[in-house]
């Protein structure tokens, strides 16, 4: 990068097409790894849906990734809630145990 406020374009290939983006916070290696995942998912959907409409495949892929994200956020929220309960229980048990220490 020439300037700290200017980010280089990152080129990725998906389904035989080249795209160039400025993606803040990703290296070219990371962007290409994500592009491979997107392409793999699009090819899987292409086989299942029997379509070559790349726009349709891209939208469906985006929706499926959004659904995955929502599911993972829900799992994360459940984990955080469980962790909070466990920490409160441990704290209460520790406080009770310390009350009995001479």
C-alpha positions as a LaTeX table, in Angstrom:
\begin{tabular}{lrrr}
\hline
Residue & $x$ (\AA) & $y$ (\AA) & $z$ (\AA) \\
\hline
Unk1 & 0.00 & 0.00 & 0.00 \\
Unk2 & 1.32 & 3.41 & $-0.92$ \\
Unk3 & $-0.65$ & 5.40 & 1.63 \\
Unk4 & $-2.15$ & 4.22 & 4.92 \\
Unk5 & $-5.62$ & 5.41 & 3.87 \\
Unk6 & $-5.53$ & 3.80 & 0.42 \\
Unk7 & $-6.02$ & 0.05 & 0.28 \\
Unk8 & $-4.91$ & $-2.02$ & $-2.67$ \\
Unk9 & $-7.50$ & $-3.86$ & $-4.71$ \\
Unk10 & $-7.71$ & $-7.57$ & $-4.16$ \\
Unk11 & $-8.45$ & $-9.77$ & $-7.17$ \\
Unk12 & $-10.44$ & $-12.96$ & $-6.71$ \\
Unk13 & $-11.81$ & $-15.50$ & $-9.17$ \\
Unk14 & $-15.22$ & $-17.12$ & $-8.73$ \\
Unk15 & $-16.79$ & $-19.42$ & $-11.33$ \\
Unk16 & $-14.38$ & $-18.29$ & $-14.02$ \\
Unk17 & $-14.95$ & $-14.57$ & $-13.46$ \\
Unk18 & $-12.42$ & $-12.17$ & $-12.00$ \\
Unk19 & $-13.52$ & $-9.58$ & $-9.46$ \\
Unk20 & $-11.49$ & $-6.78$ & $-7.94$ \\
Unk21 & $-12.45$ & $-5.33$ & $-4.59$ \\
Unk22 & $-11.07$ & $-3.14$ & $-1.87$ \\
Unk23 & $-11.77$ & $-5.22$ & 1.22 \\
Unk24 & $-10.70$ & $-3.57$ & 4.44 \\
Unk25 & $-9.22$ & $-5.87$ & 7.05 \\
Unk26 & $-8.51$ & $-8.85$ & 4.77 \\
Unk27 & $-5.28$ & $-9.96$ & 3.23 \\
Unk28 & $-5.24$ & $-11.22$ & $-0.34$ \\
Unk29 & $-4.65$ & $-14.75$ & 0.99 \\
Unk30 & $-7.72$ & $-14.52$ & 3.25 \\
Unk31 & $-9.87$ & $-13.03$ & 0.48 \\
Unk32 & $-8.88$ & $-15.81$ & $-1.91$ \\
Unk33 & $-9.58$ & $-18.47$ & 0.73 \\
Unk34 & $-13.06$ & $-17.02$ & 1.23 \\
Unk35 & $-13.54$ & $-16.83$ & $-2.53$ \\
Unk36 & $-12.72$ & $-20.54$ & $-2.81$ \\
Unk37 & $-15.34$ & $-21.30$ & $-0.13$ \\
Unk38 & $-17.93$ & $-19.17$ & $-1.92$ \\
Unk39 & $-17.12$ & $-20.79$ & $-5.25$ \\
Unk40 & $-17.37$ & $-24.27$ & $-3.74$ \\
Unk41 & $-20.77$ & $-23.46$ & $-2.25$ \\
Unk42 & $-21.96$ & $-21.91$ & $-5.50$ \\
Unk43 & $-20.84$ & $-24.97$ & $-7.49$ \\
Unk44 & $-22.67$ & $-27.23$ & $-5.03$ \\
Unk45 & $-25.83$ & $-25.14$ & $-5.42$ \\
Unk46 & $-25.35$ & $-25.05$ & $-9.19$ \\
Unk47 & $-25.35$ & $-28.86$ & $-9.26$ \\
Unk48 & $-28.40$ & $-29.10$ & $-6.99$ \\
Unk49 & $-30.43$ & $-26.32$ & $-8.59$ \\
Unk50 & $-29.40$ & $-27.22$ & $-12.14$ \\
Unk51 & $-28.90$ & $-23.56$ & $-13.02$ \\
Unk52 & $-26.06$ & $-21.57$ & $-14.53$ \\
Unk53 & $-27.53$ & $-18.19$ & $-13.55$ \\
Unk54 & $-24.58$ & $-16.85$ & $-11.54$ \\
Unk55 & $-26.58$ & $-13.95$ & $-10.09$ \\
Unk56 & $-29.19$ & $-16.37$ & $-8.75$ \\
Unk57 & $-26.44$ & $-18.61$ & $-7.36$ \\
Unk58 & $-24.69$ & $-15.63$ & $-5.76$ \\
Unk59 & $-27.90$ & $-14.42$ & $-4.07$ \\
Unk60 & $-28.75$ & $-17.91$ & $-2.83$ \\
Unk61 & $-25.19$ & $-18.35$ & $-1.54$ \\
Unk62 & $-25.37$ & $-15.01$ & 0.27 \\
Unk63 & $-28.70$ & $-15.98$ & 1.88 \\
Unk64 & $-27.31$ & $-19.34$ & 2.99 \\
Unk65 & $-24.22$ & $-17.67$ & 4.49 \\
Unk66 & $-26.50$ & $-15.16$ & 6.26 \\
Unk67 & $-28.55$ & $-18.08$ & 7.66 \\
Unk68 & $-25.33$ & $-19.75$ & 8.83 \\
Unk69 & $-24.27$ & $-16.51$ & 10.50 \\
Unk70 & $-27.65$ & $-16.16$ & 12.26 \\
Unk71 & $-27.41$ & $-19.76$ & 13.51 \\
Unk72 & $-23.86$ & $-19.24$ & 14.77 \\
Unk73 & $-24.83$ & $-15.96$ & 16.46 \\
Unk74 & $-27.64$ & $-17.83$ & 18.25 \\
Unk75 & $-25.22$ & $-20.54$ & 19.37 \\
Unk76 & $-22.79$ & $-17.87$ & 20.55 \\
Unk77 & $-25.51$ & $-16.08$ & 22.51 \\
Unk78 & $-26.56$ & $-19.37$ & 24.15 \\
Unk79 & $-22.94$ & $-20.11$ & 25.05 \\
Unk80 & $-22.44$ & $-16.65$ & 26.55 \\
Unk81 & $-25.62$ & $-17.04$ & 28.60 \\
Unk82 & $-24.53$ & $-20.49$ & 29.84 \\
Unk83 & $-21.07$ & $-19.19$ & 30.64 \\
Unk84 & $-22.53$ & $-16.30$ & 32.62 \\
Unk85 & $-24.72$ & $-18.69$ & 34.62 \\
Unk86 & $-21.77$ & $-20.97$ & 35.31 \\
Unk87 & $-19.56$ & $-18.08$ & 36.42 \\
Unk88 & $-22.26$ & $-16.79$ & 38.78 \\
Unk89 & $-22.68$ & $-20.29$ & 40.22 \\
Unk90 & $-18.91$ & $-20.69$ & 40.70 \\
Unk91 & $-18.66$ & $-17.24$ & 42.26 \\
Unk92 & $-21.52$ & $-18.01$ & 44.66 \\
Unk93 & $-19.97$ & $-21.36$ & 45.58 \\
Unk94 & $-16.59$ & $-19.71$ & 46.14 \\
Unk95 & $-18.14$ & $-16.98$ & 48.29 \\
Unk96 & $-19.94$ & $-19.61$ & 50.38 \\
Unk97 & $-16.74$ & $-21.65$ & 50.74 \\
Unk98 & $-14.78$ & $-18.54$ & 51.80 \\
Unk99 & $-17.38$ & $-17.72$ & 54.45 \\
Unk100 & $-16.47$ & $-20.98$ & 56.20 \\
Unk101 & $-12.72$ & $-20.33$ & 56.14 \\
Unk102 & $-11.44$ & $-19.31$ & 59.60 \\
\hline
\end{tabular}
